[in-house]
Amino acid sequence: MPTTYEALMRLREENVRYRYEERDTLLYAVSIGMGRDPLNEKELHYVYENYPLRVVPTQAVVVARQKLIWDVGLDVGQFLHGEQRLTLHRPLPRAATLLADAWISEVYDKGPGKGCVIQLDGVVRDADGGLPLFDWMSLIVARGDGGVGGPSGKVPAPHPMPTRKPDLVATAETRRDQPLLYRLNGDRNLVHVDPKVARDAGFHTPILHGACTYAVAAREVLAHVCDYDHTRVHSCDVRFSAPVFPGEHVETQIWVDGEAVSFRARSVERDVIVLDHGHCGLKPSTLTAASPT
């Protein structure tokens, strides 16, 4: 039976327990390119547990990976990540047990043959004490599932971008095998690894995870604006505009306006914007020499 708007809007998970370990924190950092220069001591804080270990803020999007819409009759092979929003209430611990809620806030239907956009929201708490760690929102473009019903209005407006030239630009190389490493964080969508699945989805080769591109760009903000101080990152939002093909160089353009940082990213080889309307909200540092994370 085809999935309906009403059935999607009833989907909800509450108090789902997740656990990530120090090993997962190290893997995530390496999978987004931290530690490519093993003599960069500022990056060693993210890939070597004795420095002491810090946690890349965008790791939040993988530590409580819900499966709310993955087994309800939707064409998962046609999913694309449309937008990601993240608000951190405090830095992620190097390892933790979590309790997570997730639900569908809205489904924007473009009509039969045109797909729909599903807005998922969630809150995640530390199971030890119940204090909130972060909130998130994702927009999933379900290209094969138009006609489910629901409103046809516009999705939430993204962050407006500055019109001046960027204040700084940073370029990072992605590896051809990077999807094979990044998928070990939990996103096993075959479009990122199986050439046939990628071709069936309209790509000539498997594509890099959008959440990995998001992390690569956010890492540039962390490095060049925050001087690798993870405690300064309060939020990180972005809209995905095109896929990255593994092996391409990602150029991140950054605008700094006090505690508001705007960013976008492009594929250097194709001169295509791959991330747009990026925004990182910053706050004063809480990092001290004795900080355990």
N, C-alpha and C positions, 0 to 999 in steps of 0.2 A: 504494500500500500504506500503511495507517495506520502512523503512527509508534509504536514500541514503547518501553517502559522501557529495555530492553537497548540499543536503538539510541541513545537519548538519552544513556545513561551512558557510551557509547563516544566521544562527541564531545569533542574536545580540540584546542586550537590551541597551538603552541609557537613562541616566537621570531618572532612576527609583528611586522614593522617598521612603525612609524607615525612621522609627522613633523608637528609643528605649528609655526607661525611666529608671530612677534610680532603679525601681523595677526589671527591666530586668537585670541590672548590678548585683544586689544583688543575684538574682536567679542563674545567670550563675556561680558566684563564689561558691555558696553553692553546685551547681550541679556537680562541678568538685572536691569537697572535701575540699574547704576552710572552715575554721571554725569548723572542726571536734572537735578541742580542743577550746571551747569557752573562755578559759582563755589565749589563745595565742594572745597577743595584736597586734603583727605584722600581724596576719591574720584578726583580727577584722577590720583593715583598709579596707579590701575587702568585709566584710559582714555586716558592721555596719556604717551607713551613717554619724554619728557624730564624726568620728575619725580624719580627714575627709575621705570620701570614695575615694578609688583608684580603678582602673579598671584593671582586669587581661588582659594582652596584647592579649592572644589568643581569647578573646571574639570577636575580629574582624571577626572571621570566621562564626559567627552566626548572626551578627547584620544586614547584608544585604544579606540574603540568597536567591539567585536567583533560579528560577525554569526553566532555559533555556532548559534543556533536559528532563524534567519530563513529558511532555505531547506531545511528537512528534513521538510516535510509538515505542519507545524503551522498552525493558523488564525491567522496574524499579525494580522489585523484585529480579533481578539478579545483581543489581549494587553493587559494592564494592568500597570503597574509597582507591585509590592506593597511592596517594601522596598529601601532602599539603605544599604549600610555602606561606609565609607571610612576607611582608616588611612594617614596620610601619614608617611613616614620623613624627609622633608626638604621644604622649600618647592619648588614647581614652578618650573623655569626659565622665563623669558619666551619661549623657543623651545627645542625639543629634538627629537632623534631617539630613539625609544623601542623597546624590545623587550618584547613582552607575551605572557604565557601565559594561557589561559582554559580552563575546564572546567566540567562539570556535576557538582556534589557530590551532589545528590539530587533526586528528583522525588516530590512528595507528591500522590498521586492521590485525588481526591474521588469518582471513579466516573463512569460514562457519564452525560452530560448535566449534570454538575456541575463539569467542568473539572479542572485540576491546577495545582500550584504548582511551578515549576522554580527550583532554587537554583543560580545560577552564581557561580563564584569566579574571581579572577584576581590575578596579580601583574604589575607593570610596572616595568621597569628602564630606566635611562638607557643608551642604546647606547654612549655614550662612557665606557667604564670599567666598565659593567655593574652599577653600584650601584643598589640598590632605591630606587624613588621612592615607590610606594604599592601597597597591597593593596586589593581591593574585593570586595564581595559584593552581588549583586542577587537579589531574589525576583521572578520574573515569573509573574503569574497568567494562565494560558492558559485562558480561559473556555470555549473551544470544543473542548478536547482532553481531557476526562475519559475514563477507561477505558484509558489507555496502560499501566497496570500500575504496580507499585512500592508502597511503603508508603503507608498512609493516615494516618500519625501527624501530629502537630502540627509546624509549622514552628518554627525557633529562636525562643525567647522574646525579646520586645523589651525595651528599657530601661524599667524601672519609673518612673512619673512621680511627682513630689512631690505631696503632698496639700494643701499650703498655697497661698495666693494667689501669683501670679507676682511676682517681684521687679521686673520691668519689662515693659512692653508697647509694641510698635512696630507701626505700620501702614503698609503700602506699597500703592500703587495698581498694578494690572497694566493694561497697555494692551490694547485690543481687537485690535491687530495684533501683539501680542507673540509669538504662536506663529510668525508668518511670519518674524520676526527670529531667534527661538531655534532654529528648525529648520535654519538655516544653520550651526549647530555640528555637524550631521551626523545628527540624528534626523529622518528624512523620513517617519515614520509618518503616513499620510494622515488619521488620525482627528484630527490637530491642525490640518488645513488644509481638508479637503474636506467641505463640509456633508452631502453624501449619505452618505459613509463614516461620518461621525459619527452620523447618524441611524440607519444600519444597525447601529451598535454600541450604540444605545440612548441617545444624547445628542441634545438638541435643537439643539446647535451644536457646532462643533469645540472641543475642550478644550485647556487649557494643558498643556504637557508636565509630567508629574510631577517630572521632574528640574529643571525651571525653578522650580516652586514650592519645591522643596527648596533650590535656590540662593538664592531670594528670602529664605526664612527664615534660612538660614545667613548671608546677608549682614547680617541684623539682628544676629546674634550677633557677627559680625566687627566691625560698626560700634559697637555699644553696649556690648559686653563687652570686646572686644580693642582698641578705639580704632583700628580699621582696620589692626592689626598682623597681617599674614597669617602670620608665622612662629610665632605662638602656637597655631595650630590644628593639633592632632595627629590628630584623628579627627572624623568627622561622620556620624552614623547617623540614620535616620528610617524610620518606617512610613507609607505612603500610605494614607489612609482615605477620601478622596473627591476627585473632580476639582475643579479651579478653572476657572470659565468666564472667558475673557478679558474684562477690564474690571472685574472684581471687585476689592475691596480685601482684602488678606491681612493679618490681624492675627496677629503672632507674640508668643506669651506665653513669657517666659524666666525660668528659675530658675537662680540662680548659687550653687553650693556649692563654693567653692574652685576647683579646676581642672576640676570637672565641671559642665557647663552642660546643663540639660534645657530642651527647648522643644517647643511644639506650635503649630499655626497653624490659623486658622479663616477661612472666608469671612464677611466682615462682613455682606454683603447677605443671605445665606441662613442665617446663624448655624449653619454646619455646620463641624465639625472636618475639615480637609483633610489635615493632617499630624499624626501623633501619635507618642509615645514617642521624640521627638528627643533626641539626646545629642551634645554636642560635648566632646571631651577637649582640654584646653588644656595648654600647657607654657610654660616661661619664654621670653621673647622672645630672638631672636637677631638682631634688626634693629639695624643701626648706620647712622650717617649715610652711610657709604661703601658700604652694601649695594647691589649691582647689581640686586637683585630685591626 
